[in-house]
Amino acid sequence: MNLAPKNLDPRTSPILLLLLGAASFVIVIAGMQAASSLLNAFFLSLIIALNVTPLLELLIKKGLSPKLALLVSILLVLGIGISLIAFLGISVSQIAHILPSYEPKIDALKDSTTQFLRSKGFETSNILSLEIFQPKQLVGASLEFIKQIGNALGSSLLLLLIVAFMLVESSSFPVKLQKALKSNSILLEQLDQFSADIRKYMFITAWTGALAAFGDFLVLVFLGVDMAALWGVMFFLLSFIPGLGFLLAIIPPFLIALLKFDVGRAFMVFFGCWLIDNIVDKAIKPRYMQEGLDLSILAIILSILFWSFVLGPTGAILSVPLTMMVKKIILESTEDGRIAAILMSGGGDDSETKTETTPEEELPTS
């Protein structure tokens, strides 16, 4: 006797749909990884253009013609970008020149570490004798990493050109978007909300990151760490990676202080910069961020890991904006994705309660 339902369509099987969705997801991720360099340039350009557009609108309101305001905005972006690229390029060449001088200090640190561990009863000859711990190998690996950074700086010029063309289209694009999405007001509203949220997030993160980076720069100068200006810029750039940015930025100045001075000076560098960053992140930044990113801590950490896997190191910087884009534009604009958007949010029921009570509050009272 056949007890299987007669009208069962295998195409609607939940397991089959799950497998098809998982396979599609893997294919999309593989495609994004293959095109990561282009996607990084596009997403970075999009975020920069979104944050420069208000300046363009402000210049027009101040009386400048649209063409002149556009020219000023493009020149400003190109000027800042080229200056940053030139500074990093010069700093990278200086580091490549300084690094070989640290070989004797690395060797001395290795010997002192071996003696200390042996005095505590640990046998480290088999580990520290490995090729990876040899001073020449460490310096060579560092120089290769610096070379890759230099190659990445060259591709940054393409990013600036993309930003310039996006700014050229910024005046007509909103009109085109409204015409294209006039039948989908929900998606248009989510796009507007995403633009406002990303501008707020980037602006607050930028000026608080600059404030913390300047304090870190002063600490490094006071403690005599080499290349303090470069590490200050790195503190600023990596401040766009929530949580992990400081840990990544503190490693180079900590190691340089360890090699140039001693363990005590290195930990002074760490705790001095850690104190400044915590004051900014815990006392100053929340006052202006208010409700924050509307992303849970778990969602932020997972987004950093995911986008770093998909887009490489640049994905860590883009992780929060891209996750906000997925949440606002894709998930919150559809019924099926709203559950996932709620699970990703960092708040409680305040926003939902406010949304539900607003129509009642607008009713006229008798």
C-alpha positions as CSV (number, residue, x, y, z in Angstrom):
1,M,0.0,0.0,0.0
2,N,1.4,3.4,-1.0
3,L,0.8,5.9,1.8
4,A,2.6,8.8,0.2
5,P,0.4,11.8,-0.5
6,K,-0.7,11.9,-4.1
7,N,-0.4,15.7,-4.6
8,L,3.1,16.0,-3.1
9,D,5.2,18.1,-5.5
10,P,8.9,17.4,-5.0
11,R,9.8,20.9,-6.1
12,T,8.1,22.3,-3.0
13,S,9.9,20.0,-0.6
14,P,11.4,22.1,2.3
15,I,14.6,20.0,2.2
16,L,15.0,20.6,-1.6
17,L,14.4,24.3,-1.2
18,L,16.9,24.5,1.6
19,L,19.5,22.7,-0.5
20,L,18.8,24.9,-3.6
21,G,19.1,28.0,-1.4
22,A,22.4,26.8,0.1
23,A,23.8,25.9,-3.3
24,S,22.8,29.3,-4.7
25,F,24.4,31.0,-1.7
26,V,27.7,29.2,-2.2
27,I,27.8,30.1,-5.9
28,V,27.1,33.8,-5.1
29,I,29.8,33.9,-2.4
30,A,32.3,32.2,-4.8
31,G,31.5,34.8,-7.4
32,M,32.0,37.6,-5.0
33,Q,35.3,36.2,-3.9
34,A,36.5,36.0,-7.5
35,A,35.5,39.6,-8.1
36,S,36.5,40.9,-4.7
37,S,38.9,43.6,-6.0
38,L,36.1,45.1,-8.2
39,L,33.5,44.8,-5.4
40,N,35.8,46.5,-2.9
41,A,36.4,49.4,-5.2
42,F,32.7,49.7,-5.9
43,F,31.5,49.5,-2.3
44,L,34.2,51.9,-1.0
45,S,33.4,54.3,-3.7
46,L,29.7,54.1,-3.0
47,I,30.1,54.8,0.7
48,I,32.5,57.7,0.1
49,A,30.1,59.2,-2.5
50,L,27.1,58.8,-0.1
51,N,29.0,60.8,2.5
52,V,30.2,63.5,0.1
53,T,26.8,64.1,-1.5
54,P,25.6,66.2,1.5
55,L,28.6,68.5,1.0
56,L,27.6,68.9,-2.7
57,E,24.0,69.8,-1.7
58,L,25.3,72.3,0.9
59,L,27.5,74.1,-1.6
60,I,24.5,74.4,-4.0
61,K,22.4,75.8,-1.2
62,K,25.2,78.4,-0.4
63,G,24.8,79.8,-3.9
64,L,27.3,77.9,-6.0
65,S,26.2,76.6,-9.4
66,P,25.7,72.8,-9.6
67,K,28.6,72.4,-11.9
68,L,31.0,74.4,-9.7
69,A,29.8,72.7,-6.6
70,L,30.4,69.3,-8.2
71,L,33.9,70.4,-9.3
72,V,34.7,71.6,-5.8
73,S,33.5,68.3,-4.3
74,I,35.4,66.1,-6.7
75,L,38.6,68.2,-6.3
76,L,38.2,67.9,-2.5
77,V,37.8,64.1,-2.6
78,L,40.7,63.7,-5.1
79,G,42.9,66.0,-3.0
80,I,42.3,64.2,0.3
81,G,42.6,60.8,-1.4
82,I,45.9,61.5,-3.2
83,S,47.4,63.1,-0.1
84,L,46.6,60.0,1.9
85,I,47.9,57.7,-0.8
86,A,51.1,59.8,-1.0
87,F,51.6,59.8,2.8
88,L,51.1,56.1,3.1
89,G,53.4,55.4,0.1
90,I,56.2,57.5,1.6
91,S,55.7,55.9,5.0
92,V,55.8,52.4,3.5
93,S,59.1,53.2,1.8
94,Q,60.5,54.5,5.1
95,I,59.5,51.3,6.9
96,A,61.1,49.2,4.3
97,H,64.3,51.2,4.8
98,I,64.1,50.9,8.6
99,L,63.1,47.3,9.0
100,P,66.6,45.7,8.3
101,S,68.1,47.7,11.2
102,Y,65.8,45.8,13.6
103,E,67.4,42.4,12.7
104,P,70.0,42.5,15.6
105,K,67.3,43.7,18.0
106,I,65.0,40.8,17.0
107,D,68.0,38.4,17.5
108,A,68.7,39.9,20.9
109,L,65.0,39.6,21.9
110,K,64.9,36.0,20.8
111,D,68.0,35.2,22.9
112,S,66.6,37.0,26.0
113,T,63.3,35.2,25.6
114,T,65.0,31.8,25.3
115,Q,67.0,32.5,28.5
116,F,63.9,33.6,30.4
117,L,61.9,30.5,29.4
118,R,64.8,28.2,30.2
119,S,65.1,29.7,33.6
120,K,61.5,28.8,34.2
121,G,62.1,25.2,33.1
122,F,60.8,25.4,29.5
123,E,62.9,23.9,26.6
124,T,62.4,26.1,23.6
125,S,65.3,25.2,21.4
126,N,63.2,23.1,19.0
127,I,60.6,25.9,18.6
128,L,62.7,29.1,18.4
129,S,65.1,27.4,16.1
130,L,62.5,27.1,13.4
131,E,63.1,29.1,10.2
132,I,60.0,31.3,10.8
133,F,61.6,32.8,13.9
134,Q,64.8,33.7,12.2
135,P,65.3,37.5,12.1
136,K,65.9,37.5,8.3
137,Q,62.7,35.6,7.7
138,L,60.6,37.9,9.9
139,V,62.0,41.0,8.2
140,G,61.6,39.4,4.8
141,A,57.9,38.6,5.6
142,S,57.3,42.1,6.8
143,L,58.8,43.6,3.7
144,E,56.7,41.4,1.5
145,F,53.6,42.5,3.4
146,I,54.6,46.1,2.9
147,K,55.1,45.5,-0.8
148,Q,51.5,44.2,-1.0
149,I,50.3,47.4,0.7
150,G,52.2,49.5,-1.9
151,N,50.4,47.6,-4.7
152,A,47.1,48.2,-3.0
153,L,47.7,51.9,-2.9
154,G,48.2,51.9,-6.6
155,S,44.7,50.5,-7.1
156,S,43.3,53.2,-4.8
157,L,43.5,55.7,-7.7
158,L,40.8,53.7,-9.5
159,L,38.6,54.1,-6.4
160,L,39.0,57.9,-6.5
161,L,38.0,58.0,-10.2
162,I,34.9,55.8,-9.5
163,V,33.9,58.2,-6.6
164,A,34.3,61.2,-9.0
165,F,32.0,59.6,-11.6
166,M,29.5,58.6,-8.9
167,L,29.4,62.3,-7.8
168,V,28.7,63.3,-11.4
169,E,25.7,61.0,-11.4
170,S,24.5,62.0,-7.9
171,S,22.3,64.9,-9.1
172,S,20.3,62.8,-11.5
173,F,20.4,59.4,-9.8
174,P,17.7,60.1,-7.1
175,V,15.2,61.2,-9.8
176,K,15.9,58.0,-11.8
177,L,15.5,55.9,-8.7
178,Q,12.2,57.5,-7.8
179,K,10.9,56.8,-11.3
180,A,12.1,53.2,-11.2
181,L,10.7,52.4,-7.8
182,K,7.6,54.5,-7.8
183,S,5.6,51.2,-7.5
184,N,7.7,50.0,-4.6
185,S,7.5,52.8,-2.0
186,I,8.7,50.4,0.8
187,L,12.1,49.7,-0.9
188,L,12.5,53.4,-1.8
189,E,11.9,54.3,1.9
190,Q,14.4,51.7,3.0
191,L,17.0,53.1,0.6
192,D,16.5,56.6,2.0
193,Q,16.8,55.3,5.5
194,F,19.9,53.3,4.7
195,S,21.5,56.4,3.2
196,A,20.7,58.5,6.3
197,D,22.0,55.7,8.6
198,I,25.2,55.1,6.8
199,R,26.0,58.8,6.7
200,K,25.4,59.2,10.4
201,Y,27.5,56.1,11.2
202,M,30.4,57.1,8.9
203,F,30.4,60.7,10.1
204,I,30.4,59.8,13.8
205,T,32.9,57.0,13.4
206,A,35.2,59.2,11.4
207,W,35.4,62.2,13.8
208,T,35.6,60.0,17.0
209,G,38.1,57.8,15.3
210,A,40.2,60.9,14.3
211,L,40.0,62.1,17.9
212,A,41.2,58.8,19.3
213,A,43.9,58.5,16.6
214,F,45.2,62.0,17.5
215,G,45.4,61.0,21.2
216,D,47.2,57.8,20.2
217,F,49.6,59.7,18.1
218,L,50.5,62.0,21.0
219,V,51.1,58.9,23.2
220,L,53.4,57.4,20.6
221,V,55.3,60.6,20.2
222,F,55.7,61.0,24.0
223,L,57.0,57.5,24.3
224,G,59.4,57.8,21.4
225,V,57.9,55.2,19.0
226,D,59.2,55.4,15.4
227,M,56.7,56.3,12.6
228,A,54.2,57.7,15.1
229,A,52.3,59.6,12.4
230,L,51.8,56.4,10.3
231,W,50.5,54.5,13.3
232,G,48.1,57.4,14.1
233,V,46.7,57.2,10.5
234,M,46.3,53.4,10.9
235,F,44.5,53.9,14.2
236,F,42.0,56.1,12.3
237,L,41.5,53.8,9.3
238,L,41.1,50.7,11.4
239,S,38.6,52.5,13.7
240,F,36.0,51.6,11.1
241,I,36.4,48.0,12.2
242,P,34.3,47.7,15.4
243,G,36.0,46.0,18.3
244,L,38.9,44.4,16.4
245,G,40.3,47.6,14.8
246,F,42.2,48.7,17.9
247,L,43.8,45.3,18.4
248,L,45.0,45.3,14.8
249,A,46.3,48.9,14.9
250,I,48.2,48.5,18.2
251,I,50.3,45.5,17.1
252,P,52.9,47.4,15.0
253,P,53.7,50.2,17.5
254,F,53.7,47.7,20.3
255,L,56.3,45.5,18.5
256,I,58.4,48.5,17.5
257,A,58.5,49.8,21.1
258,L,59.4,46.3,22.2
259,L,62.3,46.1,19.8
260,K,63.5,49.7,20.3
261,F,63.1,49.9,24.1
262,D,61.9,47.1,26.4
263,V,58.8,45.2,27.5
264,G,57.9,48.0,29.9
265,R,57.8,50.7,27.3
266,A,55.9,48.4,24.9
267,F,53.1,47.8,27.6
268,M,53.1,51.6,28.3
269,V,52.3,52.1,24.6
270,F,49.5,49.5,24.7
271,F,47.8,50.8,27.9
272,G,48.2,54.4,26.9
273,C,46.5,53.9,23.6
274,W,44.0,51.5,25.1
275,L,43.0,54.1,27.7
276,I,42.4,56.8,25.1
277,D,40.4,54.5,22.8
278,N,38.2,53.3,25.6
279,I,37.5,56.9,26.7
280,V,36.4,57.8,23.2
281,D,34.4,54.6,22.6
282,K,32.8,54.3,25.9
283,A,32.3,57.9,27.0
284,I,32.1,60.1,23.9
285,K,30.9,58.0,21.0
286,P,27.7,56.6,22.6
287,R,26.5,60.2,23.3
288,Y,26.3,60.9,19.6
289,M,25.6,57.5,18.2
290,Q,22.4,57.3,20.3
291,E,20.6,54.1,19.2
292,G,23.8,53.0,17.5
293,L,23.9,50.7,14.5
294,D,20.7,48.7,15.4
295,L,22.9,45.6,15.1
296,S,23.6,43.1,17.9
297,I,27.2,42.5,19.0
298,L,27.0,39.0,17.6
299,A,25.8,40.3,14.2
300,I,28.7,42.8,14.1
301,I,31.3,40.1,14.9
302,L,29.9,37.6,12.5
303,S,29.7,40.3,9.8
304,I,33.4,41.1,10.2
305,L,34.3,37.4,9.9
306,F,32.0,36.9,6.9
307,W,32.9,39.9,4.8
308,S,36.6,39.4,5.6
309,F,36.2,35.9,4.2
310,V,34.4,37.1,1.1
311,L,36.2,40.4,0.3
312,G,39.5,40.1,2.1
313,P,40.9,42.6,4.5
314,T,38.9,45.5,3.0
315,G,35.8,43.5,3.9
316,A,36.5,44.1,7.6
317,I,36.3,47.8,7.1
318,L,33.2,47.5,4.9
319,S,31.5,44.9,7.2
320,V,29.2,47.2,9.1
321,P,28.0,49.3,6.2
322,L,27.4,46.2,4.0
323,T,25.5,44.4,6.8
324,M,23.4,47.6,7.4
325,M,22.7,47.6,3.6
326,V,21.6,43.9,3.6
327,K,19.5,44.5,6.7
328,K,17.8,47.7,5.6
329,I,17.4,47.2,1.9
330,I,16.9,43.4,1.5
331,L,15.6,42.0,4.8
332,E,13.5,44.8,6.2
333,S,11.8,45.5,2.8
334,T,10.4,41.9,2.5
335,E,8.1,39.9,4.8
336,D,10.2,36.8,4.6
337,G,13.4,38.7,5.6
338,R,11.9,40.7,8.5
339,I,12.4,37.9,11.0
340,A,16.1,37.8,10.2
341,A,16.3,41.6,10.4
342,I,14.7,41.6,13.9
343,L,17.1,38.8,15.0
344,M,20.1,40.9,13.8
345,S,18.9,44.1,15.5
346,G,20.6,45.2,18.7
347,G,17.6,46.9,20.5
348,G,14.6,45.5,22.2
349,D,11.0,46.1,21.4
350,D,11.2,49.9,21.5
351,S,11.3,50.4,17.7
352,E,8.4,48.0,17.2
353,T,6.3,49.5,19.9
354,K,6.9,52.9,18.5
355,T,6.0,51.9,15.0
356,E,2.8,50.2,16.2
357,T,1.6,53.0,18.4
358,T,2.3,55.8,16.0
359,P,-0.9,55.5,14.0
360,E,-3.0,55.5,17.2
361,E,-1.2,58.6,18.4
362,E,-2.0,60.4,15.2
363,L,-5.8,59.8,15.5
364,P,-7.7,63.0,16.3
365,T,-9.1,63.2,19.9
366,S,-12.7,63.9,20.5
